[in-house]
Amino acid sequence: MSQSYDRGTVEDFGRWRSFTAGMWAWLFHKFTGWVLIGYLFTHIAVLSTALTGEAAYNNTIVGLESLAIVRLLEVGLLAVAVFHILNGVRLLFIDLGKGLEAQEESFYASLVITGAITIASVPTFVSGVF
Amino acid sequence: MAEHYSSFDRSGKKWFLQRVTAAFLVVVLAFHFFLLHFVNHAADVTFAGTSARMSTWTYFSLMVLFLLTATFHGVNGVHNAIVHRDGVDGWKQTAVTAVLVVASLIMVVQGLRTALVWTNLF
């Protein structure tokens, strides 16, 4: 049986102090989702420079990748994507009826693995720009 | 505690599609990131390299499916967040839906146009 909850609104500022792990997971999933769809539109716009020719595309990529801020934002994008993927897997399992009893632990695991992958990826992302 | 918890209405087609695309995207987004940041570094991406990848049927079809599923999953997620979560209804709901559908179509068309520039499959 499904059961719905009156969660109130996140916008009630100050409520975050009493958030449980599941509420943080919901909030992070929503935030990372907004970032990813925003990035997708930006990504397609940047790739569209290929429509104006090979040189325009290559120059755009080289120009963006030479900026340290872009490399750092890419690390942030990786963190956002990895968390959304891992928490997404957690949600899929919960929707399949598996793992609800361990939903807090699986959220913490998503955070730890995201942090580990992100930190381990920093050298790859920033190589050649600093 | 509920015997089974789900945050969405399970009866809808969109509920199902959101999860099917999620399962696909989990794999393909990870693959995309890994290929273009770790196997090939983003700074080394060139038109010629992209074109070579996009000229194989496997990669081309995977990227087109990636575009379609990511657009649906992302925009439907935004729709859920605005309409279901924040309780927008009436003409405002129609307006939100219309804007999101038009934005999706523009992105898909632009993505496909770009994909066709790179490929020599046609």
gemmi code that builds the backbone of each chain (N, CA, C; Angstrom):
import gemmi

chains = {
    "A": [
        ("MET", (0.841, -1.200, 0.000), (0.000, 0.000, 0.000), (0.877, 1.252, 0.000)),
        ("SER", (0.505, 2.157, -0.852), (1.210, 3.430, -0.831), (0.681, 4.273, 0.313)),
        ("GLN", (1.542, 5.136, 0.787), (1.122, 6.038, 1.847), (1.766, 7.375, 1.579)),
        ("SER", (0.982, 8.435, 1.670), (1.572, 9.748, 1.423), (1.745, 10.474, 2.746)),
        ("TYR", (2.670, 11.401, 2.727), (2.980, 12.152, 3.931), (2.813, 13.630, 3.658)),
        ("ASP", (2.392, 14.374, 4.664), (2.408, 15.826, 4.550), (3.777, 16.288, 5.030)),
        ("ARG", (4.649, 16.578, 4.061), (6.021, 16.910, 4.432), (6.177, 18.405, 4.740)),
        ("GLY", (5.128, 19.192, 4.510), (5.278, 20.638, 4.652), (6.119, 21.149, 3.495)),
        ("THR", (6.569, 22.359, 3.573), (7.397, 22.891, 2.494), (8.820, 23.105, 2.976)),
        ("VAL", (9.745, 22.840, 2.056), (11.149, 23.042, 2.353), (11.412, 24.521, 2.600)),
        ("GLU", (10.561, 25.339, 1.969), (10.761, 26.776, 2.071), (10.517, 27.331, 3.484)),
        ("ASP", (9.947, 26.510, 4.345), (9.827, 26.945, 5.738), (11.221, 26.964, 6.343)),
        ("PHE", (11.862, 28.121, 6.233), (13.269, 28.189, 6.586), (13.477, 27.840, 8.050)),
        ("GLY", (14.518, 27.083, 8.300), (14.786, 26.668, 9.661), (14.442, 25.201, 9.877)),
        ("ARG", (13.583, 24.674, 8.988), (13.199, 23.267, 9.139), (14.369, 22.326, 8.895)),
        ("TRP", (15.383, 22.824, 8.150), (16.489, 21.930, 7.794), (17.185, 21.351, 9.019)),
        ("ARG", (17.090, 22.058, 10.144), (17.748, 21.556, 11.356), (17.137, 20.225, 11.808)),
        ("SER", (15.877, 20.052, 11.466), (15.225, 18.805, 11.903), (15.074, 17.805, 10.762)),
        ("PHE", (15.771, 18.062, 9.634), (15.672, 17.134, 8.507), (16.257, 15.768, 8.874)),
        ("THR", (15.578, 14.730, 8.412), (16.134, 13.378, 8.540), (16.973, 13.093, 7.295)),
        ("ALA", (17.667, 11.946, 7.317), (18.527, 11.594, 6.177), (17.718, 11.543, 4.881)),
        ("GLY", (16.510, 10.964, 4.951), (15.682, 10.836, 3.754), (15.297, 12.178, 3.173)),
        ("MET", (15.091, 13.172, 4.036), (14.728, 14.506, 3.550), (15.928, 15.186, 2.880)),
        ("TRP", (17.112, 14.977, 3.461), (18.317, 15.506, 2.807), (18.517, 14.839, 1.451)),
        ("ALA", (18.270, 13.531, 1.397), (18.426, 12.793, 0.138), (17.483, 13.357, -0.923)),
        ("TRP", (16.241, 13.626, -0.532), (15.249, 14.186, -1.447), (15.696, 15.567, -1.940)),
        ("LEU", (16.172, 16.385, -0.986), (16.598, 17.746, -1.327), (17.814, 17.726, -2.257)),
        ("PHE", (18.796, 16.877, -1.954), (20.008, 16.781, -2.789), (19.662, 16.251, -4.176)),
        ("HIS", (18.729, 15.285, -4.221), (18.363, 14.715, -5.526), (17.685, 15.780, -6.392)),
        ("LYS", (16.835, 16.578, -5.755), (16.143, 17.641, -6.481), (17.149, 18.704, -6.941)),
        ("PHE", (18.046, 19.127, -6.064), (19.047, 20.136, -6.417), (19.945, 19.640, -7.556)),
        ("THR", (20.468, 18.405, -7.423), (21.358, 17.884, -8.460), (20.594, 17.698, -9.778)),
        ("GLY", (19.321, 17.358, -9.692), (18.491, 17.239, -10.902), (18.368, 18.567, -11.628)),
        ("TRP", (18.110, 19.635, -10.875), (18.023, 20.971, -11.487), (19.349, 21.354, -12.152)),
        ("VAL", (20.452, 21.056, -11.473), (21.769, 21.382, -12.038), (21.988, 20.605, -13.338)),
        ("LEU", (21.646, 19.313, -13.322), (21.913, 18.477, -14.492), (21.074, 18.881, -15.705)),
        ("ILE", (19.796, 19.203, -15.503), (18.981, 19.602, -16.664), (19.427, 20.983, -17.161)),
        ("GLY", (19.832, 21.843, -16.239), (20.375, 23.143, -16.653), (21.645, 22.966, -17.451)),
        ("TYR", (22.486, 22.029, -16.988), (23.729, 21.772, -17.711), (23.444, 21.161, -19.084)),
        ("LEU", (22.459, 20.294, -19.168), (22.162, 19.644, -20.459), (21.845, 20.681, -21.533)),
        ("PHE", (21.034, 21.680, -21.171), (20.725, 22.747, -22.137), (21.998, 23.501, -22.529)),
        ("THR", (22.856, 23.798, -21.539), (24.110, 24.503, -21.809), (25.033, 23.658, -22.686)),
        ("HIS", (25.088, 22.372, -22.361), (25.956, 21.433, -23.074), (25.584, 21.385, -24.559)),
        ("ILE", (24.294, 21.253, -24.841), (23.842, 21.194, -26.238), (24.157, 22.515, -26.944)),
        ("ALA", (24.005, 23.618, -26.226), (24.309, 24.932, -26.822), (25.787, 25.021, -27.197)),
        ("VAL", (26.652, 24.555, -26.304), (28.101, 24.601, -26.589), (28.440, 23.671, -27.756)),
        ("LEU", (27.894, 22.461, -27.728), (28.178, 21.500, -28.802), (27.666, 22.008, -30.153)),
        ("SER", (26.625, 22.840, -30.112), (26.028, 23.368, -31.352), (26.989, 24.247, -32.135)),
        ("THR", (28.093, 24.657, -31.516), (29.069, 25.450, -32.282), (29.603, 24.632, -33.457)),
        ("ALA", (29.450, 23.299, -33.372), (29.869, 22.442, -34.490), (29.072, 22.750, -35.760)),
        ("LEU", (27.886, 23.325, -35.580), (27.054, 23.660, -36.745), (27.686, 24.760, -37.585)),
        ("THR", (28.533, 25.579, -36.958), (29.149, 26.677, -37.709), (30.525, 26.305, -38.242)),
        ("GLY", (30.960, 25.080, -38.001), (32.204, 24.637, -38.611), (33.171, 24.009, -37.626)),
        ("GLU", (34.115, 23.288, -38.203), (35.098, 22.547, -37.413), (35.940, 23.472, -36.542)),
        ("ALA", (36.389, 24.588, -37.114), (37.263, 25.510, -36.372), (36.528, 26.123, -35.186)),
        ("ALA", (35.285, 26.509, -35.404), (34.503, 27.129, -34.331), (34.351, 26.164, -33.154)),
        ("TYR", (34.067, 24.897, -33.466), (33.898, 23.868, -32.424), (35.204, 23.653, -31.660)),
        ("ASN", (36.294, 23.444, -32.426), (37.586, 23.195, -31.773), (38.017, 24.378, -30.918)),
        ("ASN", (37.838, 25.592, -31.446), (38.230, 26.785, -30.693), (37.395, 26.949, -29.422)),
        ("THR", (36.128, 26.612, -29.511), (35.248, 26.712, -28.332), (35.709, 25.758, -27.236)),
        ("ILE", (35.982, 24.503, -27.629), (36.420, 23.498, -26.652), (37.754, 23.909, -26.025)),
        ("VAL", (38.708, 24.279, -26.876), (40.037, 24.662, -26.368), (39.924, 25.886, -25.462)),
        ("GLY", (39.122, 26.867, -25.884), (38.953, 28.089, -25.105), (38.356, 27.813, -23.737)),
        ("LEU", (37.304, 27.000, -23.700), (36.652, 26.684, -22.419), (37.571, 25.871, -21.510)),
        ("GLU", (38.231, 24.878, -22.110), (39.050, 23.969, -21.303), (40.340, 24.623, -20.802)),
        ("SER", (40.677, 25.788, -21.352), (41.884, 26.489, -20.878), (41.587, 27.319, -19.626)),
        ("LEU", (40.308, 27.430, -19.289), (39.918, 28.222, -18.115), (39.869, 27.349, -16.866)),
        ("ALA", (40.586, 27.768, -15.829), (40.619, 26.992, -14.583), (39.222, 26.869, -13.970)),
        ("ILE", (38.421, 27.926, -14.081), (37.083, 27.893, -13.488), (36.215, 26.821, -14.141)),
        ("VAL", (36.411, 26.620, -15.455), (35.643, 25.585, -16.157), (36.025, 24.205, -15.635)),
        ("ARG", (37.337, 23.995, -15.416), (37.800, 22.698, -14.890), (37.212, 22.449, -13.496)),
        ("LEU", (37.190, 23.492, -12.674), (36.632, 23.327, -11.325), (35.130, 23.061, -11.379)),
        ("LEU", (34.446, 23.766, -12.294), (33.008, 23.521, -12.457), (32.745, 22.100, -12.949)),
        ("GLU", (33.679, 21.570, -13.758), (33.536, 20.182, -14.223), (33.639, 19.201, -13.061)),
        ("VAL", (34.525, 19.507, -12.103), (34.619, 18.658, -10.906), (33.281, 18.699, -10.155)),
        ("GLY", (32.715, 19.903, -10.051), (31.414, 20.057, -9.403), (30.333, 19.293, -10.154)),
        ("LEU", (30.396, 19.359, -11.488), (29.413, 18.634, -12.299), (29.530, 17.130, -12.072)),
        ("LEU", (30.778, 16.643, -11.981), (30.986, 15.217, -11.721), (30.357, 14.833, -10.382)),
        ("ALA", (30.601, 15.659, -9.354), (30.041, 15.372, -8.023), (28.517, 15.303, -8.094)),
        ("VAL", (27.940, 16.274, -8.778), (26.477, 16.339, -8.921), (25.952, 15.108, -9.663)),
        ("ALA", (26.634, 14.753, -10.760), (26.182, 13.612, -11.573), (26.329, 12.301, -10.804)),
        ("VAL", (27.467, 12.130, -10.118), (27.690, 10.871, -9.392), (26.656, 10.721, -8.271)),
        ("PHE", (26.401, 11.812, -7.541), (25.401, 11.698, -6.477), (24.023, 11.371, -7.054)),
        ("HIS", (23.648, 12.054, -8.150), (22.322, 11.829, -8.745), (22.196, 10.378, -9.235)),
        ("ILE", (23.284, 9.852, -9.787), (23.277, 8.455, -10.248), (23.131, 7.502, -9.057)),
        ("LEU", (23.985, 7.682, -8.045), (23.970, 6.744, -6.908), (22.653, 6.829, -6.132)),
        ("ASN", (22.199, 8.053, -5.886), (20.927, 8.184, -5.172), (19.770, 7.719, -6.050)),
        ("GLY", (19.926, 7.870, -7.366), (18.913, 7.379, -8.304), (18.798, 5.858, -8.238)),
        ("VAL", (19.929, 5.187, -8.154), (19.919, 3.719, -8.005), (19.226, 3.353, -6.690)),
        ("ARG", (19.554, 4.113, -5.632), (18.915, 3.902, -4.324), (17.399, 4.031, -4.441)),
        ("LEU", (16.948, 5.072, -5.173), (15.499, 5.291, -5.337), (14.851, 4.179, -6.149)),
        ("LEU", (15.568, 3.724, -7.206), (15.010, 2.644, -8.033), (14.810, 1.389, -7.193)),
        ("PHE", (15.799, 1.067, -6.351), (15.667, -0.112, -5.500), (14.503, 0.048, -4.513)),
        ("ILE", (14.389, 1.250, -3.951), (13.300, 1.486, -2.992), (11.948, 1.360, -3.704)),
        ("ASP", (11.876, 1.897, -4.951), (10.621, 1.785, -5.702), (10.307, 0.342, -6.070)),
        ("LEU", (11.359, -0.484, -6.157), (11.137, -1.907, -6.429), (10.841, -2.684, -5.148)),
        ("GLY", (10.787, -1.943, -4.033), (10.448, -2.586, -2.769), (11.646, -3.135, -2.014)),
        ("LYS", (12.845, -2.766, -2.460), (14.066, -3.279, -1.822), (14.801, -2.143, -1.103)),
        ("GLY", (15.207, -2.370, 0.109), (16.143, -1.472, 0.774), (15.551, -0.317, 1.539)),
        ("LEU", (14.219, -0.287, 1.724), (13.632, 0.820, 2.475), (14.168, 0.852, 3.910)),
        ("GLU", (14.381, -0.356, 4.459), (14.848, -0.431, 5.847), (16.277, 0.102, 5.994)),
        ("ALA", (16.993, 0.162, 4.856), (18.379, 0.656, 4.921), (18.511, 1.968, 4.158)),
        ("GLN", (17.419, 2.713, 4.025), (17.473, 3.897, 3.170), (18.386, 4.992, 3.713)),
        ("GLU", (18.527, 5.066, 5.029), (19.449, 6.063, 5.582), (20.892, 5.674, 5.284)),
        ("GLU", (21.206, 4.403, 5.501), (22.565, 3.931, 5.264), (22.944, 4.075, 3.788)),
        ("SER", (21.974, 3.770, 2.897), (22.288, 3.856, 1.471), (22.476, 5.308, 1.042)),
        ("PHE", (21.787, 6.239, 1.703), (22.011, 7.665, 1.420), (23.416, 8.066, 1.852)),
        ("TYR", (23.809, 7.664, 3.068), (25.156, 8.001, 3.545), (26.215, 7.370, 2.642)),
        ("ALA", (25.948, 6.129, 2.193), (26.894, 5.466, 1.287), (27.021, 6.252, -0.016)),
        ("SER", (25.879, 6.762, -0.522), (25.907, 7.573, -1.760), (26.793, 8.789, -1.563)),
        ("LEU", (26.665, 9.441, -0.412), (27.460, 10.637, -0.136), (28.955, 10.316, -0.063)),
        ("VAL", (29.280, 9.243, 0.655), (30.694, 8.879, 0.842), (31.332, 8.501, -0.490)),
        ("ILE", (30.615, 7.682, -1.284), (31.169, 7.248, -2.572), (31.301, 8.443, -3.517)),
        ("THR", (30.305, 9.336, -3.496), (30.391, 10.545, -4.326), (31.631, 11.357, -3.945)),
        ("GLY", (31.837, 11.536, -2.637), (32.998, 12.294, -2.179), (34.299, 11.647, -2.608)),
        ("ALA", (34.371, 10.332, -2.470), (35.607, 9.610, -2.805), (35.902, 9.722, -4.303)),
        ("ILE", (34.881, 9.495, -5.141), (35.089, 9.560, -6.594), (35.469, 10.979, -7.010)),
        ("THR", (34.811, 11.972, -6.406), (35.084, 13.363, -6.761), (36.519, 13.747, -6.412)),
        ("ILE", (36.931, 13.424, -5.197), (38.298, 13.774, -4.771), (39.328, 13.057, -5.647)),
        ("ALA", (39.074, 11.771, -5.920), (40.015, 11.001, -6.731), (40.102, 11.528, -8.160)),
        ("SER", (39.057, 12.239, -8.616), (39.013, 12.719, -10.005), (39.649, 14.086, -10.185)),
        ("VAL", (39.895, 14.788, -9.087), (40.406, 16.162, -9.204), (41.679, 16.250, -10.059)),
        ("PRO", (42.694, 15.390, -9.819), (43.913, 15.497, -10.637), (43.642, 15.369, -12.137)),
        ("THR", (42.746, 14.463, -12.501), (42.420, 14.260, -13.922), (41.785, 15.507, -14.512)),
        ("PHE", (40.894, 16.130, -13.760), (40.148, 17.275, -14.292), (40.990, 18.538, -14.394)),
        ("VAL", (41.922, 18.719, -13.468), (42.664, 19.991, -13.451), (44.021, 19.893, -14.142)),
        ("SER", (44.346, 18.708, -14.675), (45.678, 18.565, -15.265), (45.865, 19.516, -16.443)),
        ("GLY", (46.995, 20.221, -16.418), (47.358, 21.086, -17.537), (46.781, 22.478, -17.508)),
        ("VAL", (46.025, 22.818, -16.475), (45.403, 24.143, -16.465), (45.968, 25.044, -15.365)),
        ("PHE", (46.575, 24.449, -14.343), (47.174, 25.278, -13.277), (48.687, 25.348, -13.436)),
    ],
    "B": [
        ("MET", (4.992, 2.857, 9.547), (5.664, 3.005, 8.249), (4.888, 2.252, 7.168)),
        ("ALA", (4.848, 2.840, 6.005), (4.132, 2.186, 4.914), (4.851, 0.900, 4.517)),
        ("GLU", (4.073, -0.096, 4.019), (4.702, -1.332, 3.567), (5.569, -1.065, 2.351)),
        ("HIS", (5.056, -0.187, 1.508), (5.817, 0.148, 0.311), (5.728, 1.643, 0.100)),
        ("TYR", (6.876, 2.269, -0.017), (6.884, 3.716, -0.174), (7.262, 4.106, -1.592)),
        ("SER", (6.530, 5.045, -2.152), (6.925, 5.636, -3.423), (6.490, 7.083, -3.409)),
        ("SER", (7.316, 7.933, -4.009), (7.008, 9.362, -3.973), (6.117, 9.799, -5.124)),
        ("PHE", (5.849, 8.899, -6.057), (5.035, 9.279, -7.204), (3.798, 8.401, -7.342)),
        ("ASP", (2.866, 8.914, -8.120), (1.696, 8.129, -8.474), (2.151, 6.986, -9.375)),
        ("ARG", (1.952, 5.764, -8.938), (2.499, 4.628, -9.679), (1.643, 4.208, -10.859)),
        ("SER", (0.494, 4.803, -10.989), (-0.411, 4.308, -12.023), (-0.088, 4.890, -13.394)),
        ("GLY", (0.660, 5.998, -13.424), (0.829, 6.716, -14.678), (1.915, 6.171, -15.579)),
        ("LYS", (1.753, 6.456, -16.874), (2.758, 6.072, -17.860), (4.046, 6.871, -17.642)),
        ("LYS", (3.878, 8.136, -17.251), (5.057, 8.980, -17.040), (5.879, 8.504, -15.842)),
        ("TRP", (5.201, 7.989, -14.832), (5.905, 7.423, -13.666), (6.818, 6.301, -14.127)),
        ("PHE", (6.275, 5.431, -14.981), (7.030, 4.283, -15.483), (8.190, 4.747, -16.374)),
        ("LEU", (7.896, 5.685, -17.294), (8.934, 6.176, -18.203), (10.074, 6.874, -17.448)),
        ("GLN", (9.716, 7.582, -16.386), (10.743, 8.260, -15.586), (11.732, 7.237, -15.014)),
        ("ARG", (11.220, 6.077, -14.605), (12.088, 5.050, -14.029), (12.846, 4.255, -15.079)),
        ("VAL", (12.202, 3.990, -16.215), (12.896, 3.280, -17.298), (14.058, 4.136, -17.818)),
        ("THR", (13.797, 5.436, -18.028), (14.866, 6.316, -18.498), (15.944, 6.452, -17.428)),
        ("ALA", (15.547, 6.439, -16.153), (16.537, 6.524, -15.064), (17.496, 5.341, -15.134)),
        ("ALA", (16.939, 4.146, -15.292), (17.773, 2.943, -15.337), (18.746, 3.001, -16.523)),
        ("PHE", (18.278, 3.510, -17.660), (19.129, 3.661, -18.849), (20.207, 4.716, -18.602)),
        ("LEU", (19.787, 5.862, -18.044), (20.703, 6.989, -17.865), (21.786, 6.714, -16.830)),
        ("VAL", (21.468, 5.917, -15.819), (22.463, 5.555, -14.803), (23.709, 4.995, -15.492)),
        ("VAL", (23.480, 4.121, -16.462), (24.585, 3.472, -17.167), (25.219, 4.418, -18.191)),
        ("VAL", (24.380, 5.066, -19.008), (24.905, 5.841, -20.131), (25.574, 7.141, -19.674)),
        ("LEU", (25.024, 7.790, -18.640), (25.657, 9.015, -18.131), (27.028, 8.690, -17.542)),
        ("ALA", (27.114, 7.580, -16.814), (28.405, 7.165, -16.248), (29.393, 6.859, -17.370)),
        ("PHE", (28.913, 6.155, -18.398), (29.762, 5.833, -19.557), (30.236, 7.110, -20.253)),
        ("HIS", (29.324, 8.047, -20.463), (29.619, 9.303, -21.153), (30.701, 10.095, -20.405)),
        ("PHE", (30.511, 10.208, -19.094), (31.480, 10.931, -18.268), (32.836, 10.240, -18.313)),
        ("PHE", (32.816, 8.924, -18.186), (34.063, 8.166, -18.149), (34.813, 8.284, -19.483)),
        ("LEU", (34.073, 8.158, -20.570), (34.710, 8.203, -21.904), (35.297, 9.577, -22.204)),
        ("LEU", (34.562, 10.639, -21.860), (34.974, 11.977, -22.292), (35.723, 12.779, -21.231)),
        ("HIS", (36.016, 12.162, -20.101), (36.838, 12.864, -19.109), (37.994, 12.028, -18.616)),
        ("PHE", (37.890, 10.717, -18.763), (38.950, 9.866, -18.224), (39.672, 9.093, -19.331)),
        ("VAL", (38.918, 8.520, -20.278), (39.555, 7.834, -21.410), (40.094, 8.888, -22.378)),
        ("ASN", (39.202, 9.759, -22.859), (39.619, 10.939, -23.631), (39.379, 12.142, -22.719)),
        ("HIS", (40.373, 12.974, -22.542), (40.167, 14.155, -21.709), (39.384, 15.204, -22.486)),
        ("ALA", (38.512, 15.925, -21.772), (37.655, 16.916, -22.437), (38.490, 17.947, -23.199)),
        ("ALA", (39.662, 18.287, -22.646), (40.510, 19.298, -23.293), (41.041, 18.814, -24.636)),
        ("ASP", (41.057, 17.492, -24.827), (41.598, 16.934, -26.074), (40.507, 16.607, -27.087)),
        ("VAL", (39.270, 16.942, -26.769), (38.162, 16.655, -27.687), (38.281, 17.560, -28.913)),
        ("THR", (38.171, 16.948, -30.086), (38.221, 17.714, -31.340), (37.039, 17.332, -32.221)),
        ("PHE", (36.779, 18.174, -33.198), (35.711, 17.889, -34.164), (35.967, 16.536, -34.839)),
        ("ALA", (37.234, 16.311, -35.234), (37.577, 15.067, -35.943), (37.339, 13.845, -35.053)),
        ("GLY", (37.729, 13.948, -33.777), (37.551, 12.832, -32.857), (36.077, 12.545, -32.603)),
        ("THR", (35.321, 13.620, -32.381), (33.870, 13.461, -32.161), (33.228, 12.853, -33.398)),
        ("SER", (33.650, 13.355, -34.555), (33.093, 12.881, -35.814), (33.363, 11.385, -36.006)),
        ("ALA", (34.572, 10.960, -35.646), (34.913, 9.531, -35.791), (34.009, 8.669, -34.905)),
        ("ARG", (33.786, 9.127, -33.670), (32.909, 8.358, -32.768), (31.478, 8.337, -33.290)),
        ("MET", (31.017, 9.510, -33.739), (29.621, 9.624, -34.164), (29.356, 8.953, -35.514)),
        ("SER", (30.415, 8.483, -36.164), (30.229, 7.822, -37.451), (30.150, 6.307, -37.311)),
        ("THR", (30.015, 5.820, -36.086), (29.704, 4.398, -35.887), (28.257, 4.320, -35.395)),
        ("TRP", (27.546, 3.330, -35.909), (26.117, 3.212, -35.584), (25.881, 3.029, -34.083)),
        ("THR", (26.761, 2.262, -33.432), (26.556, 1.986, -32.004), (26.606, 3.277, -31.197)),
        ("TYR", (27.683, 4.050, -31.425), (27.857, 5.281, -30.639), (26.801, 6.317, -31.013)),
        ("PHE", (26.551, 6.455, -32.320), (25.575, 7.448, -32.776), (24.195, 7.166, -32.181)),
        ("SER", (23.755, 5.917, -32.262), (22.415, 5.588, -31.750), (22.357, 5.728, -30.234)),
        ("LEU", (23.487, 5.399, -29.575), (23.526, 5.547, -28.116), (23.401, 7.015, -27.725)),
        ("MET", (24.100, 7.892, -28.451), (24.053, 9.319, -28.120), (22.682, 9.934, -28.425)),
        ("VAL", (22.059, 9.483, -29.519), (20.719, 9.995, -29.837), (19.727, 9.547, -28.756)),
        ("LEU", (19.832, 8.283, -28.351), (18.962, 7.786, -27.270), (19.251, 8.517, -25.960)),
        ("PHE", (20.522, 8.831, -25.743), (20.944, 9.572, -24.555), (20.277, 10.943, -24.539)),
        ("LEU", (20.308, 11.615, -25.692), (19.684, 12.944, -25.806), (18.187, 12.868, -25.503)),
        ("LEU", (17.526, 11.881, -26.121), (16.062, 11.772, -25.965), (15.676, 11.410, -24.529)),
        ("THR", (16.374, 10.427, -23.957), (16.002, 9.989, -22.604), (16.368, 11.036, -21.555)),
        ("ALA", (17.542, 11.685, -21.726), (17.954, 12.704, -20.747), (17.003, 13.897, -20.794)),
        ("THR", (16.593, 14.273, -22.004), (15.655, 15.390, -22.129), (14.333, 15.053, -21.451)),
        ("PHE", (13.814, 13.850, -21.744), (12.542, 13.467, -21.119), (12.681, 13.397, -19.601)),
        ("HIS", (13.713, 12.702, -19.142), (13.880, 12.487, -17.701), (14.062, 13.818, -16.960)),
        ("GLY", (14.892, 14.687, -17.526), (15.170, 15.972, -16.881), (13.974, 16.901, -16.886)),
        ("VAL", (13.362, 17.032, -18.059), (12.239, 17.968, -18.168), (11.025, 17.434, -17.413)),
        ("ASN", (10.819, 16.121, -17.455), (9.708, 15.551, -16.687), (9.950, 15.717, -15.183)),
        ("GLY", (11.220, 15.633, -14.800), (11.564, 15.874, -13.400), (11.243, 17.301, -12.981)),
        ("VAL", (11.565, 18.248, -13.853), (11.238, 19.649, -13.581), (9.723, 19.827, -13.509)),
        ("HIS", (9.021, 19.173, -14.437), (7.556, 19.239, -14.460), (6.977, 18.700, -13.150)),
        ("ASN", (7.510, 17.558, -12.713), (7.058, 16.985, -11.440), (7.304, 17.947, -10.291)),
        ("ALA", (8.505, 18.555, -10.306), (8.878, 19.454, -9.211), (7.962, 20.669, -9.164)),
        ("ILE", (7.657, 21.220, -10.334), (6.849, 22.451, -10.368), (5.363, 22.148, -10.190)),
        ("VAL", (4.865, 21.199, -10.976), (3.418, 20.970, -11.012), (2.946, 20.117, -9.837)),
        ("HIS", (3.607, 18.972, -9.608), (3.132, 18.087, -8.545), (3.527, 18.580, -7.164)),
        ("ARG", (4.802, 18.970, -7.064), (5.333, 19.305, -5.754), (4.808, 20.661, -5.276)),
        ("ASP", (4.864, 21.630, -6.171), (4.491, 22.981, -5.755), (3.018, 23.292, -5.993)),
        ("GLY", (2.292, 22.299, -6.537), (0.850, 22.437, -6.637), (0.347, 23.468, -7.617)),
        ("VAL", (1.099, 23.665, -8.717), (0.635, 24.589, -9.751), (-0.496, 23.923, -10.530)),
        ("ASP", (-1.583, 24.632, -10.756), (-2.679, 24.031, -11.519), (-3.342, 25.067, -12.423)),
        ("GLY", (-4.370, 24.606, -13.132), (-5.114, 25.509, -14.011), (-4.280, 25.989, -15.187)),
        ("TRP", (-4.476, 27.260, -15.566), (-3.777, 27.794, -16.740), (-2.268, 27.860, -16.508)),
        ("LYS", (-1.882, 28.010, -15.244), (-0.444, 28.050, -14.941), (0.212, 26.703, -15.245)),
        ("GLN", (-0.512, 25.632, -14.917), (0.012, 24.301, -15.220), (0.147, 24.105, -16.725)),
        ("THR", (-0.870, 24.551, -17.470), (-0.831, 24.458, -18.934), (0.353, 25.245, -19.475)),
        ("ALA", (0.573, 26.436, -18.920), (1.668, 27.282, -19.390), (3.028, 26.626, -19.100)),
        ("VAL", (3.173, 26.082, -17.882), (4.433, 25.417, -17.514), (4.691, 24.238, -18.450)),
        ("THR", (3.644, 23.423, -18.671), (3.779, 22.264, -19.543), (4.166, 22.700, -20.950)),
        ("ALA", (3.508, 23.741, -21.460), (3.782, 24.213, -22.821), (5.224, 24.700, -22.954)),
        ("VAL", (5.683, 25.478, -21.983), (7.065, 25.996, -22.033), (8.064, 24.836, -22.006)),
        ("LEU", (7.809, 23.859, -21.140), (8.739, 22.729, -21.026), (8.741, 21.872, -22.298)),
        ("VAL", (7.555, 21.682, -22.897), (7.480, 20.882, -24.130), (8.219, 21.605, -25.263)),
        ("VAL", (8.014, 22.909, -25.376), (8.687, 23.676, -26.436), (10.204, 23.667, -26.211)),
        ("ALA", (10.636, 23.873, -24.959), (12.076, 23.861, -24.651), (12.682, 22.500, -24.988)),
        ("SER", (11.955, 21.433, -24.674), (12.446, 20.078, -24.966), (12.606, 19.873, -26.461)),
        ("LEU", (11.590, 20.304, -27.211), (11.633, 20.127, -28.667), (12.805, 20.887, -29.275)),
        ("ILE", (13.009, 22.121, -28.801), (14.130, 22.921, -29.317), (15.459, 22.206, -29.031)),
        ("MET", (15.592, 21.704, -27.808), (16.855, 21.043, -27.462), (17.062, 19.763, -28.270)),
        ("VAL", (16.021, 18.975, -28.433), (16.158, 17.727, -29.188), (16.497, 18.025, -30.648)),
        ("VAL", (15.807, 18.998, -31.245), (16.074, 19.344, -32.647), (17.509, 19.854, -32.799)),
        ("GLN", (17.911, 20.732, -31.895), (19.267, 21.277, -31.952), (20.305, 20.165, -31.745)),
        ("GLY", (20.037, 19.265, -30.835), (20.939, 18.142, -30.582), (21.055, 17.229, -31.795)),
        ("LEU", (19.927, 16.957, -32.434), (19.942, 16.080, -33.608), (20.656, 16.752, -34.778)),
        ("ARG", (20.402, 18.055, -34.958), (21.095, 18.802, -36.036), (22.605, 18.723, -35.839)),
        ("THR", (23.035, 18.887, -34.586), (24.467, 18.839, -34.291), (25.017, 17.432, -34.523)),
        ("ALA", (24.262, 16.428, -34.096), (24.696, 15.035, -34.280), (24.882, 14.730, -35.762)),
        ("LEU", (23.999, 15.271, -36.597), (24.068, 14.994, -38.037), (25.266, 15.667, -38.703)),
        ("VAL", (25.746, 16.767, -38.100), (26.936, 17.433, -38.637), (28.161, 16.529, -38.474)),
        ("TRP", (28.186, 15.802, -37.343), (29.372, 14.998, -37.025), (29.425, 13.671, -37.770)),
        ("THR", (28.272, 13.120, -38.078), (28.257, 11.742, -38.570), (28.368, 11.668, -40.100)),
        ("ASN", (28.943, 10.574, -40.575), (28.939, 10.327, -42.034), (28.111, 9.093, -42.354)),
        ("LEU", (27.206, 8.760, -41.430), (26.393, 7.550, -41.601), (25.285, 7.728, -42.631)),
        ("PHE", (24.946, 8.972, -42.932), (23.809, 9.195, -43.851), (24.254, 9.838, -45.159)),
    ],
}
model = gemmi.Model(1)
for chain_id, residues in chains.items():
    chain = gemmi.Chain(chain_id)
    for i, (resn, *xyz) in enumerate(residues, 1):
        res = gemmi.Residue()
        res.name, res.seqid = resn, gemmi.SeqId(i, " ")
        for name, pos in zip(("N", "CA", "C"), xyz):
            atom = gemmi.Atom()
            atom.name, atom.element = name, gemmi.Element(name[0])
            atom.pos, atom.b_iso = gemmi.Position(*pos), 0.0
            res.add_atom(atom)
        chain.add_residue(res)
    model.add_chain(chain)
structure = gemmi.Structure()
structure.add_model(model)
structure.setup_entities()
